[in-house]
Amino acid sequence: MLNKNVTGRYGLDWTLFSLFLSLIAIGWTMIYSVDKHKFIEHGLINLQSNAGKQLIFIGIAFLIGFFIFFIDGKFWKVFAYLIYSFSILLLIAVLIFGVTVKGQRSWFSLGGFTFQPSEIAKLGTCLALSSYLSIYGINLKHTKSLLICFGLLILPVLVIMIQPDAGSALVFISFLFLLYRNGMNPMIGIFIMSFAFLFIISLMYDINIIIGILLLGGLGALMLSFNKKLWFIISFILVLTLTVLGFYFSYINIVFISLGLLCFVFAFIHFRNRKPRLAFFIIAGLVLSISFSYSSFYAFNNFLKPHQQERLNVWLNPEKCDPRGALYNVLQSKMAIGSGGWAGKGFTNGILTKLNYIPEQSTDFIFCTVGEEHGFIGGLFLIGLFVWLLIRLIQLAERQRSVFSRNYIYGIAGILFFHFFINMGMTIGVMPIIGIPLPFVSYGGSSLLSFSTMLAIVLKMDSQRSAA
């Protein structure tokens, strides 16, 4: 039964709040485990250990949440664009007044504390998109509306890339989930995912093989559209055989020219047979795919810095990396998680955790501590909490009467999912190491305060849903 107070508004959603508290508690205990010796030496509230600092951040997070609950939920819609503009100004200001950390000018430093304005930009962008999408008559099947949404997304991404902070910039991809929920053509998402896949395989395999496969695919699509299926099968097997032989004897340029000419010949036949649209889309898709694939390969080898190349190679081509260099973090991370077994070694008993074998263990690689000390069961439990959190957010979004509130909650769900998925993927080597924290669990004031603020706004909006 719904808990409705005398003012006609609903109370706090205790399920979501309990999940938030659980993740905060797990995060702090894991940070304490990593930093136990400093914490014991310097006391409870101190700035000498990460655990002590995190306690202070947790206290501030609760104060912010308490303050947010005294603000009317409509405030966020009214001031959405102002908050977005302020976040963009902060992103620009950090390029001028910020401090450089690990080659990135993406931090402000105030009184010994640092924070990233990109965290505020996530919130600002979510509010601005939610506000725009809540305008009556907005339809993402119309090009103008879609371009405005992408403009709101691309502006902070461009500024963040100048810092450069690719990890934070990639988080904005999560807003595609919100756009899809509001009617964006799913083919756009498929198109983006297809080119993301093409980018990945272009860095994993020989670029000549990728181009050859694309040409064969385009030729096959053109040939298959004819009615004579048996003729297609025989012809394609012949072309495929000659292509393989051409690659084997290193006649690669001849193979490319031959396949390209065949594609244009069959496209011309389609034009003659009054099927110009089919031919145009296949040829345009083929040219675009080959251009993108080669550009990805060329940019990786000529524009990315060595440390950026190493990050991608750790993910896609680990055999090319030095186990004592770029690959070290992932190897130690997987070793720590694997050594935990089913039930783990026990709280504060992680050997690799104690000896600090894993760099950034309190931040990006905090899940290693969970895996080593609490094993498969502990890791699965933490994953279960995040999944439950995401499901609860979607449930809350769907019960909102305000379109703005629903959009905002979907946007936050997308951000949390992206962080959760990428961070855990980083620790087991299935995702690139791009410096994304695990929400509520990783050490860090910027991320904790940002995620806590996002959830506090969700809780406030949901408590006022009957008045929206």
N, C-alpha and C positions, 0 to 999 in steps of 0.2 A: 504493500500500500504506500502511495506517495506521501511523503512527509511535508505537508503544506502548513505554513505558519499563518498567523492572523492577518498579515498584510497581503495575503494572496500570493506570496512568493514561496518557492520551495527552498528547503534547507540545503546544507552542504551534502554533496554526494560522498558518502563515507567510503564507498568502494574505491573510488579514484584516489581519495585522500589517503586511504590506508596503503594503497599500492605505492604512492609517492613516499610515504613514511618508510615503508619496507625497503625501497631502493636506496633512499638516503642512508638508512641504518646499515645496510649491507655495504654500501660504498665507503662509509666512514670506517667500519671494522676492517675492510680490506686495506685501506690506506694506513690505518693504525698498524696492521700486521707488517706492511712493508717498512714502516718508519718507526717501529716499536722502540728501538734503542734511544732515539732522539726524544721521543715522547716521554719515556720514563725519566730520562735525564733532566729535561727542562720543565716538566709539569704539564697540567691539563690545558690551560689557555695560554698559548705561547706562540711566538712567531719563528721558533727555531726548528720546528718539525712540520711536515705537511699535514699530519693529523691534527695538530694544534691549530694551524691556519684554517683547515677545513671546518673545524668546529665553529670558528668565528664566522666563516662564510655561511654555514648552516643557520646560525643565529640571525644573521642579516637577511637570509632568504625568508625565514619565518616572519621577520618584521615587515618585509616588503609584501609578503602574502597577506598579512594582517591588515596592512594599509590599503591594499587593493580591494579587500572586502568592504571597505567603507566608501569606495568609489562606485558610482552608478555604472552598470554594465554598458549603458549607451555612450558613455564617455569615449570608449575605444573606437566606436564607429565615427563619432563626431570629429575626433582628432586623429583619425587613422593616417590621413595624408600628411598632416603636420609631423607626426612621429616618423613617418617614412622619410620625409625631407630632412628631418633632424639626423636620422641615421646615415643618410647619404653625406651630409655635411661632416659628420664624425669620420666617415670613411676617407673623405678627402683630407680632413685635418690631420689624420694619423700619418698621412704621407709626408706632411710637413713637420709636425711636432712629435711624432711617435718615435719609439725606440726600436732598434733593430735586434731581433732575436732569431738566431739561426738563419740569417740571411733574409728575413722577412720584416719589413717595416709595417707591422700590423698591430702594435701594442702601444697603449698609453701607460706611462709609469707615474703613479701618484703616491708619494709617501711610502715607498717600499712595496706597494701593491701595483699589479699590472692588470689591465683588462683589454679585451679585444672589441672594438666597435662593430666587427662583423657579427657578433652575437646579437647586438641591438638591431642590426640590419635584417637579420632573419625575422625578428618580431615585427619590425616596421614593414617589411615586404609582405608578410602574412596579413597584417592589418589592412594595408593598402589594396592588395588583391581581393581580400574578403569584402571590403567596402565597395570596390568597383563592381565585383560580380553580384552584389546584392541590389544594384540599381535595376529598377523595373525595365524590362525590355532588352537587357543585355543578352546577346545570343552568341556563344562561341563558335557557332557555325558560320557567322559573318566574319569576313576577313578583318574588318576594322576593329571589332571587339577583341579578336584574337591577337592582333598586332599590338594593341594597347597593353594587354596582359603580358605579352612577351617583352614589351618595352619596360614595364615595371620590374620584370625579373632581370633583364639583361643589364640595366643601369648599375645596380650594386655589384653584379658579377664582374663587370668590366673594371670598376674601381678596385675591387678586391684582387683581381688578377694583376693589377699594377704593383701591388705590395711586394712580392707576389705570394698569394696564399691559395694555391689550387685546391687544397682540401676544403676550405671554407666556401670557395666558389662553387664546388661541385654539389654542396648541400642544397643549393637552390634548384637542382634538378627535382628534388622532392615535391616541389609545387606542381609538377605535372599531374600528380595524384588529385590535387584540388581542381585543376582545370578539367581533368577527365570527369570528375564527379559533377561538374557544371555543364557537361555537354560537349566538350571538345571531341572532335572526330577521333576515334581510337586509331585510325590509320596514321595520324600524326605521331602518336606514341610508338606505333609499330615502325614507322619510318625512322624515328630517332634511335630506337633500340637496334634496328638493322644496321645503321651506320656506326653505332657504338660497337656492335659485334665485328663489323668490317674493320674498324680501327684496331681492335684487339688482335684479330688474326693477321693483320698487316704487319704487326710488330712481332708476332710469334713465328711466322713462316717466311720463306723466301718470297720476296715481292713478285718475282717473275712467275712463280707458281700461282700466286693469288690472281694476278692479271690473266693468266692462262685459263684458270677456272672460271673467272668472270666472263671472258670471251666465249668460252664453251657454253656457259649457262645462257648468255644472250642469244647465241646461235641456236641452241636447243629450243629456247622459247619461240623463236621465229619459225623454226622448222616444224615444231609440234602443232602450230596453229593451222597447218594444212590438214586436210581430211585423210590423206593417205598415210595411215599410221605405220604400216609395214615398210613403206618407202622411207619414212622418218627413222625408224629403228635401224635399218641397214645403213643409211647414209650417216647417221650420227655415230654408229660404231666405227665406221670407216674413218670419219674425221677424228674421233677420239684416239684411234690407233695411230694415225699419222702424227697427231699432236704429241703423244707420248714418245714416239720415235724421234720427233724433232727435238724434244727436250733432252732425250737420252744422248743424241749426237751433237748437242749444243747449238742447234740451228734455231735459237730462240727468237731472233728478230724475224726470220722467215715465217715462223709459226704465227707470231703476232700479226704480221702483215696479212698472211693468208686468212686467218680467222676473222680479222677486221673486214677484209674485202668480202668474205662470204656473208658476214652480217649485213653489210650494206646491200649486197645483191638480193638477199631474201627480203630485206626491208623495201627495196625498190619493187619487188614482185608484189608485196602487200599493197603498196601504193597503187600499182596497176590494177590490182583486184579490188580496189575501193575499200581497203582496210587501213587508211592512213593513220587513224588514231592509235591502233594497236602497234603499228610499226614505230610511230613516233615515241610512244611511251617506253617501248623496249629499248630502242636506240638511246633515248635520253637517259633512261635509268642506267644503261650500260656505260655510257660516257661519264655520267656523274659518279658511278661506283668506282670506276677505274681511276678517275681523277682524284677522288677522295682517298682511295687506297694508296696511291703513289704519293700524294701530298702528306699523308700520315707518316709514311716511311721516310720521306725526305725531311719533314719537320723534326722527326725524332732524332735523326742523325746529324742535322745541321743547325737546329735552333735550340733544342733543349740543352741545358747545362748538364755536365757529367753526373752530378748528384741526382738530377731529375731523371736521367736515363737509367741510373741504377735503381731507383725506386720502381720504375716500370719493369725493369729486367728481373728484379726480385720476385715480382708477381708473375710475369709471363715467361721469362727465360732464366730461371734460377741457376741453371748450369753455367751461365756466363758470369756469375757473380762470385766474388771472393767470400768464402765462408767466414773469414775473420774480419770482413769489411761490411759491405752493404747487406749481405745475407745473414749476418750475425744475429740481429734482432729476431728475425723470424725463426731461425733455427733454435735459439734459446727459448723463444716463446712456445714453440711446438713441443720442445723437450719438457718444459715445465708443465704444460697442460697434460701431456702424455704420462708424465711421471706420477700424476695424481691418482691414476687408476680409477676404480669405481667410486671409492668413498673418500679419497684424498689422504693427505698426511696429517691432517688436524690443524686447527687454528693456530697460527704463528709458528707452525712446524715445517713450513716449506723451506727446503734447503736452498733452492735457487733464489727464492724470495729473500731469505736472510742474507745470502752472500751477494745480493744485488747484481746478479749476472745479466739481468735484462734491463737495458736502458729505458727510461721513461716508464718504469713499471707502475708508478702511481697514477700516471695519466693515460697515455694511449694504450698501454699494455696491462691495465689493471685486471682484465679477465684472466690473465695468466695466473695471478695469485689465487683467484677463485678456483681455477682448474687444478692447481697444484695442491692447495690446502683442503679443498672440498670435493675434488674429483669430478667424475662424470655426473654424479647425482647433484652436486652443488651447482655445476654449470647448467645442467638441465633445469634446475629449480629457478635460477636467475633468468634464463631464457623464457621460462614459463611466466614469470612475473611481467616481463616486457610484453610478451604476447597478450597477456590478460590486460595490461595497460592499454595497448593499442585497440583491442576489442572493445574495452570500456569507452574509450574516446569515440569510437565510431558509433556506439550505442547512444552516447550523449549527443553526438552531432545530429543523429537522425530524429531525436525527440525535441529538437529546438524549434520554436515557433518563428524565431528570427532567422532570416536567410543569412544575414551577416554572421551571427553566432555559429550557425551550422558550417559556413565556409571557413570561419576562423578555426574551429575545432578540427576540421578535416586537414587544414594546412598544418596545424601543430602535430597531428597524427603522422602526416607525411614526413615532417622534419625528424621526429623521434624515431620513426622506422628507419630512415636513411642512416642516422647516426648509429643506431643499434646494429643494423645489418652490416654496415661497412666496418665498424670497430671490431666486432666479433670476427668478421671475415679476415681482418688484418692479422689478428693474433694467431690464426690457424693457417695463414698463407694463401687463402683463396681470394683475397682482395688486396689492392695495392696499399702500401703504407703511406697514408696521406694526412696523418696527424689529426684524426677526428676522435674526440673523446666519447666515452660511453656515458650517456645521460644519467645524471644523479649519482653515478658510481665513481667515475674518474675524478681525480683531484683537479681542482681549478676553480677559482672564484668566478671568472667570467662565465664559464659554461653552467655552473651550478645556479648562479643567480639568474641567468638567462632562462634556463629550462624551468626553474621554479616560478619565475614571473609568468611564463607562458601558461603553466598549469594553473596558477592562481587565477589568471584571467578566465580560463576555461571554467573553473569551479564557480567563479562569480557569475559568469554568463548563464551557466546552467541553473544556478540558484534563483535567477530572475527570469527564467524562460517564460513563465506565465504572464509576465508584464511586458514582454517584448513587442 
